[in-house]
Amino acid sequence: MTPSEARLLDAILRRYSQSNILSVKSEAEQQCLWNVQCLLEKHGDQPVWPSIDDAIAELTPEKT
Protein backbone atom coordinates (compact mmCIF):
# COMPACT_ATOMS: atom_id res chain seq x y z
CA MET A 1 0.00 0.00 0.00
CA THR A 2 1.35 3.36 -0.95
CA PRO A 3 1.40 6.32 1.48
CA SER A 4 -1.27 8.03 -0.67
CA GLU A 5 -3.52 4.95 -0.55
CA ALA A 6 -3.06 4.72 3.21
CA ARG A 7 -3.91 8.41 3.62
CA LEU A 8 -7.09 8.18 1.55
CA LEU A 9 -8.18 4.94 3.20
CA ASP A 10 -7.67 6.57 6.60
CA ALA A 11 -9.80 9.55 5.49
CA ILE A 12 -12.59 7.24 4.27
CA LEU A 13 -12.56 5.24 7.52
CA ARG A 14 -12.45 8.34 9.73
CA ARG A 15 -15.38 9.86 7.85
CA TYR A 16 -17.28 6.60 8.30
CA SER A 17 -16.52 6.42 12.03
CA GLN A 18 -17.85 9.97 12.48
CA SER A 19 -20.97 9.69 10.30
CA ASN A 20 -21.73 5.94 10.29
CA ILE A 21 -22.18 6.35 6.51
CA LEU A 22 -19.72 4.68 4.16
CA SER A 23 -19.32 6.92 1.15
CA VAL A 24 -16.85 7.66 -1.62
CA LYS A 25 -16.31 11.37 -2.19
CA SER A 26 -13.99 11.40 -5.21
CA GLU A 27 -12.54 9.41 -8.07
CA ALA A 28 -9.27 9.24 -6.09
CA GLU A 29 -11.05 7.56 -3.15
CA GLN A 30 -12.72 5.10 -5.55
CA GLN A 31 -9.36 4.27 -7.11
CA CYS A 32 -7.87 3.83 -3.65
CA LEU A 33 -10.58 1.32 -2.71
CA TRP A 34 -10.06 -0.59 -5.96
CA ASN A 35 -6.31 -0.69 -5.29
CA VAL A 36 -6.86 -2.05 -1.78
CA GLN A 37 -9.29 -4.63 -3.16
CA CYS A 38 -6.60 -5.74 -5.64
CA LEU A 39 -4.10 -6.08 -2.79
CA LEU A 40 -6.55 -8.25 -0.86
CA GLU A 41 -7.25 -10.38 -3.93
CA LYS A 42 -3.52 -10.83 -4.49
CA HIS A 43 -3.00 -11.97 -0.90
CA GLY A 44 -6.49 -13.31 -0.21
CA ASP A 45 -7.74 -16.82 0.28
CA GLN A 46 -4.74 -17.59 2.42
CA PRO A 47 -5.00 -20.82 4.40
CA VAL A 48 -4.71 -18.83 7.63
CA TRP A 49 -7.63 -16.55 6.79
CA PRO A 50 -10.89 -17.44 8.55
CA SER A 51 -14.06 -18.08 6.62
CA ILE A 52 -16.30 -15.03 6.19
CA ASP A 53 -18.74 -16.47 8.76
CA ASP A 54 -15.96 -17.01 11.29
CA ALA A 55 -14.62 -13.49 10.69
CA ILE A 56 -18.08 -11.98 11.20
CA ALA A 57 -18.60 -13.97 14.39
CA GLU A 58 -15.21 -12.91 15.74
CA LEU A 59 -15.72 -9.22 14.97
CA THR A 60 -19.36 -8.85 15.99
CA PRO A 61 -19.53 -7.21 19.43
CA GLU A 62 -21.19 -9.25 22.14
CA LYS A 63 -24.51 -7.94 23.39
CA THR A 64 -24.60 -7.28 27.11
N, CA, C and O atoms as a GROMACS GRO file, in nm:
protein
  256
    1MET      N    1   0.085  -0.117   0.000
    1MET     CA    2   0.000   0.000   0.000
    1MET      C    3   0.090   0.123   0.000
    1MET      O    4   0.186   0.132   0.076
    2THR      N    5   0.056   0.214  -0.087
    2THR     CA    6   0.135   0.336  -0.095
    2THR      C    7   0.094   0.434   0.017
    2THR      O    8  -0.014   0.420   0.073
    3PRO      N    9   0.179   0.531   0.048
    3PRO     CA   10   0.140   0.632   0.148
    3PRO      C   11   0.011   0.707   0.107
    3PRO      O   12  -0.070   0.739   0.193
    4SER      N   13  -0.006   0.734  -0.021
    4SER     CA   14  -0.127   0.803  -0.067
    4SER      C   15  -0.251   0.716  -0.047
    4SER      O   16  -0.356   0.766  -0.006
    5GLU      N   17  -0.240   0.587  -0.077
    5GLU     CA   18  -0.352   0.495  -0.055
    5GLU      C   19  -0.385   0.487   0.094
    5GLU      O   20  -0.502   0.488   0.131
    6ALA      N   21  -0.283   0.479   0.176
    6ALA     CA   22  -0.306   0.472   0.321
    6ALA      C   23  -0.374   0.600   0.370
    6ALA      O   24  -0.465   0.593   0.453
    7ARG      N   25  -0.332   0.714   0.320
    7ARG     CA   26  -0.391   0.841   0.362
    7ARG      C   27  -0.538   0.851   0.323
    7ARG      O   28  -0.621   0.893   0.404
    8LEU      N   29  -0.570   0.812   0.199
    8LEU     CA   30  -0.709   0.818   0.155
    8LEU      C   31  -0.795   0.715   0.227
    8LEU      O   32  -0.908   0.745   0.265
    9LEU      N   33  -0.742   0.596   0.247
    9LEU     CA   34  -0.818   0.494   0.320
    9LEU      C   35  -0.846   0.542   0.462
    9LEU      O   36  -0.956   0.523   0.514
   10ASP      N   37  -0.747   0.602   0.525
   10ASP     CA   38  -0.767   0.657   0.660
   10ASP      C   39  -0.877   0.764   0.659
   10ASP      O   40  -0.961   0.767   0.749
   11ALA      N   41  -0.877   0.850   0.558
   11ALA     CA   42  -0.980   0.955   0.549
   11ALA      C   43  -1.119   0.894   0.532
   11ALA      O   44  -1.215   0.939   0.595
   12ILE      N   45  -1.130   0.790   0.448
   12ILE     CA   46  -1.259   0.724   0.427
   12ILE      C   47  -1.307   0.662   0.558
   12ILE      O   48  -1.424   0.677   0.595
   13LEU      N   49  -1.218   0.591   0.627
   13LEU     CA   50  -1.256   0.524   0.752
   13LEU      C   51  -1.289   0.622   0.863
   13LEU      O   52  -1.381   0.599   0.940
   14ARG      N   53  -1.214   0.732   0.871
   14ARG     CA   54  -1.245   0.834   0.973
   14ARG      C   55  -1.380   0.899   0.948
   14ARG      O   56  -1.457   0.923   1.040
   15ARG      N   57  -1.408   0.927   0.820
   15ARG     CA   58  -1.538   0.986   0.785
   15ARG      C   59  -1.650   0.888   0.823
   15ARG      O   60  -1.753   0.929   0.876
   16TYR      N   61  -1.629   0.761   0.795
   16TYR     CA   62  -1.728   0.660   0.830
   16TYR      C   63  -1.748   0.652   0.982
   16TYR      O   64  -1.861   0.644   1.029
   17SER      N   65  -1.639   0.655   1.057
   17SER     CA   66  -1.652   0.642   1.203
   17SER      C   67  -1.723   0.763   1.264
   17SER      O   68  -1.783   0.752   1.371
   18GLN      N   69  -1.718   0.877   1.198
   18GLN     CA   70  -1.785   0.997   1.248
   18GLN      C   71  -1.931   1.004   1.204
   18GLN      O   72  -2.016   1.056   1.277
   19SER      N   73  -1.962   0.952   1.085
   19SER     CA   74  -2.097   0.969   1.030
   19SER      C   75  -2.178   0.839   1.028
   19SER      O   76  -2.301   0.842   1.014
   20ASN      N   77  -2.110   0.726   1.041
   20ASN     CA   78  -2.173   0.594   1.028
   20ASN      C   79  -2.232   0.573   0.890
   20ASN      O   80  -2.323   0.493   0.871
   21ILE      N   81  -2.179   0.648   0.791
   21ILE     CA   82  -2.218   0.635   0.651
   21ILE      C   83  -2.091   0.611   0.570
   21ILE      O   84  -1.999   0.693   0.572
   22LEU      N   85  -2.087   0.499   0.500
   22LEU     CA   86  -1.972   0.468   0.416
   22LEU      C   87  -1.996   0.528   0.279
   22LEU      O   88  -2.088   0.488   0.208
   23SER      N   89  -1.913   0.624   0.242
   23SER     CA   90  -1.932   0.692   0.115
   23SER      C   91  -1.798   0.719   0.048
   23SER      O   92  -1.694   0.725   0.114
   24VAL      N   93  -1.803   0.733  -0.082
   24VAL     CA   94  -1.685   0.766  -0.162
   24VAL      C   95  -1.707   0.907  -0.215
   24VAL      O   96  -1.807   0.934  -0.281
   25LYS      N   97  -1.612   0.995  -0.186
   25LYS     CA   98  -1.631   1.137  -0.219
   25LYS      C   99  -1.561   1.180  -0.347
   25LYS      O  100  -1.587   1.290  -0.397
   26SER      N  101  -1.472   1.097  -0.402
   26SER     CA  102  -1.399   1.140  -0.521
   26SER      C  103  -1.352   1.019  -0.600
   26SER      O  104  -1.355   0.906  -0.553
   27GLU      N  105  -1.310   1.047  -0.724
   27GLU     CA  106  -1.254   0.941  -0.807
   27GLU      C  107  -1.127   0.884  -0.744
   27GLU      O  108  -1.098   0.765  -0.758
   28ALA      N  109  -1.050   0.969  -0.675
   28ALA     CA  110  -0.927   0.924  -0.609
   28ALA      C  111  -0.960   0.824  -0.498
   28ALA      O  112  -0.889   0.724  -0.483
   29GLU      N  113  -1.065   0.850  -0.420
   29GLU     CA  114  -1.105   0.756  -0.315
   29GLU      C  115  -1.152   0.624  -0.377
   29GLU      O  116  -1.122   0.517  -0.325
   30GLN      N  117  -1.226   0.631  -0.487
   30GLN     CA  118  -1.272   0.510  -0.555
   30GLN      C  119  -1.152   0.429  -0.603
   30GLN      O  120  -1.149   0.307  -0.587
   31GLN      N  121  -1.055   0.496  -0.663
   31GLN     CA  122  -0.936   0.427  -0.711
   31GLN      C  123  -0.860   0.365  -0.595
   31GLN      O  124  -0.807   0.254  -0.607
   32CYS      N  125  -0.853   0.435  -0.484
   32CYS     CA  126  -0.787   0.383  -0.365
   32CYS      C  127  -0.854   0.254  -0.319
   32CYS      O  128  -0.785   0.156  -0.288
   33LEU      N  129  -0.986   0.252  -0.314
   33LEU     CA  130  -1.058   0.132  -0.271
   33LEU      C  131  -1.036   0.017  -0.370
   33LEU      O  132  -1.022  -0.098  -0.327
   34TRP      N  133  -1.034   0.045  -0.498
   34TRP     CA  134  -1.006  -0.059  -0.596
   34TRP      C  135  -0.866  -0.115  -0.576
   34TRP      O  136  -0.844  -0.236  -0.584
   35ASN      N  137  -0.769  -0.025  -0.550
   35ASN     CA  138  -0.631  -0.069  -0.529
   35ASN      C  139  -0.621  -0.160  -0.406
   35ASN      O  140  -0.552  -0.262  -0.410
   36VAL      N  141  -0.688  -0.122  -0.299
   36VAL     CA  142  -0.686  -0.204  -0.178
   36VAL      C  143  -0.753  -0.339  -0.205
   36VAL      O  144  -0.706  -0.443  -0.159
   37GLN      N  145  -0.863  -0.338  -0.280
   37GLN     CA  146  -0.928  -0.463  -0.316
   37GLN      C  147  -0.833  -0.553  -0.395
   37GLN      O  148  -0.829  -0.674  -0.372
   38CYS      N  149  -0.758  -0.496  -0.487
   38CYS     CA  150  -0.660  -0.574  -0.564
   38CYS      C  151  -0.553  -0.633  -0.472
   38CYS      O  152  -0.511  -0.747  -0.491
   39LEU      N  153  -0.508  -0.556  -0.374
   39LEU     CA  154  -0.410  -0.608  -0.279
   39LEU      C  155  -0.467  -0.727  -0.202
   39LEU      O  156  -0.398  -0.827  -0.182
   40LEU      N  157  -0.591  -0.716  -0.159
   40LEU     CA  158  -0.655  -0.825  -0.086
   40LEU      C  159  -0.674  -0.948  -0.175
   40LEU      O  160  -0.655  -1.061  -0.130
   41GLU      N  161  -0.711  -0.925  -0.300
   41GLU     CA  162  -0.726  -1.038  -0.393
   41GLU      C  163  -0.591  -1.107  -0.416
   41GLU      O  164  -0.583  -1.229  -0.423
   42LYS      N  165  -0.487  -1.027  -0.426
   42LYS     CA  166  -0.352  -1.082  -0.449
   42LYS      C  167  -0.308  -1.169  -0.331
   42LYS      O  168  -0.244  -1.272  -0.350
   43HIS      N  169  -0.344  -1.127  -0.211
   43HIS     CA  170  -0.300  -1.197  -0.090
   43HIS      C  171  -0.414  -1.271  -0.021
   43HIS      O  172  -0.396  -1.328   0.086
   44GLY      N  173  -0.532  -1.270  -0.083
   44GLY     CA  174  -0.649  -1.331  -0.020
   44GLY      C  175  -0.651  -1.482  -0.032
   44GLY      O  176  -0.563  -1.544  -0.091
   45ASP      N  177  -0.754  -1.537   0.027
   45ASP     CA  178  -0.774  -1.682   0.028
   45ASP      C  179  -0.654  -1.757   0.083
   45ASP      O  180  -0.623  -1.869   0.042
   46GLN      N  181  -0.587  -1.693   0.177
   46GLN     CA  182  -0.474  -1.759   0.242
   46GLN      C  183  -0.527  -1.866   0.335
   46GLN      O  184  -0.634  -1.850   0.393
   47PRO      N  185  -0.454  -1.975   0.351
   47PRO     CA  186  -0.500  -2.082   0.440
   47PRO      C  187  -0.524  -2.036   0.584
   47PRO      O  188  -0.602  -2.097   0.657
   48VAL      N  189  -0.456  -1.930   0.624
   48VAL     CA  190  -0.471  -1.883   0.763
   48VAL      C  191  -0.588  -1.787   0.779
   48VAL      O  192  -0.623  -1.752   0.892
   49TRP      N  193  -0.649  -1.745   0.669
   49TRP     CA  194  -0.763  -1.655   0.679
   49TRP      C  195  -0.886  -1.733   0.723
   49TRP      O  196  -0.909  -1.844   0.675
   50PRO      N  197  -0.966  -1.675   0.814
   50PRO     CA  198  -1.089  -1.744   0.855
   50PRO      C  199  -1.193  -1.736   0.744
   50PRO      O  200  -1.181  -1.656   0.651
   51SER      N  201  -1.294  -1.820   0.755
   51SER     CA  202  -1.406  -1.808   0.662
   51SER      C  203  -1.476  -1.674   0.690
   51SER      O  204  -1.455  -1.615   0.796
   52ILE      N  205  -1.558  -1.629   0.598
   52ILE     CA  206  -1.630  -1.503   0.619
   52ILE      C  207  -1.722  -1.513   0.740
   52ILE      O  208  -1.736  -1.417   0.815
   53ASP      N  209  -1.786  -1.629   0.760
   53ASP     CA  210  -1.874  -1.647   0.876
   53ASP      C  211  -1.796  -1.641   1.006
   53ASP      O  212  -1.841  -1.581   1.103
   54ASP      N  213  -1.679  -1.705   1.009
   54ASP     CA  214  -1.596  -1.701   1.129
   54ASP      C  215  -1.545  -1.560   1.157
   54ASP      O  216  -1.538  -1.518   1.273
   55ALA      N  217  -1.509  -1.487   1.052
   55ALA     CA  218  -1.462  -1.349   1.069
   55ALA      C  219  -1.573  -1.260   1.124
   55ALA      O  220  -1.549  -1.178   1.213
   56ILE      N  221  -1.694  -1.277   1.071
   56ILE     CA  222  -1.808  -1.198   1.120
   56ILE      C  223  -1.835  -1.230   1.267
   56ILE      O  224  -1.856  -1.140   1.348
   57ALA      N  225  -1.834  -1.358   1.300
   57ALA     CA  226  -1.860  -1.397   1.439
   57ALA      C  227  -1.755  -1.341   1.533
   57ALA      O  228  -1.787  -1.296   1.643
   58GLU      N  229  -1.629  -1.342   1.490
   58GLU     CA  230  -1.521  -1.291   1.574
   58GLU      C  231  -1.530  -1.140   1.594
   58GLU      O  232  -1.498  -1.090   1.702
   59LEU      N  233  -1.574  -1.068   1.491
   59LEU     CA  234  -1.572  -0.922   1.497
   59LEU      C  235  -1.704  -0.859   1.537
   59LEU      O  236  -1.711  -0.737   1.552
   60THR      N  237  -1.807  -0.938   1.554
   60THR     CA  238  -1.936  -0.885   1.599
   60THR      C  239  -1.932  -0.866   1.751
   60THR      O  240  -1.908  -0.962   1.824
   61PRO      N  241  -1.956  -0.744   1.798
   61PRO     CA  242  -1.953  -0.721   1.943
   61PRO      C  243  -2.059  -0.804   2.015
   61PRO      O  244  -2.170  -0.825   1.965
   62GLU      N  245  -2.023  -0.849   2.132
   62GLU     CA  246  -2.119  -0.925   2.214
   62GLU      C  247  -2.221  -0.829   2.272
   62GLU      O  248  -2.189  -0.717   2.311
   63LYS      N  249  -2.344  -0.874   2.278
   63LYS     CA  250  -2.451  -0.794   2.339
   63LYS      C  251  -2.449  -0.820   2.489
   63LYS      O  252  -2.437  -0.934   2.534
   64THR      N  253  -2.460  -0.713   2.565
   64THR     CA  254  -2.460  -0.728   2.712
   64THR      C  255  -2.594  -0.696   2.770
   64THR      O  256  -2.612  -0.703   2.892
   0.00000   0.00000   0.00000
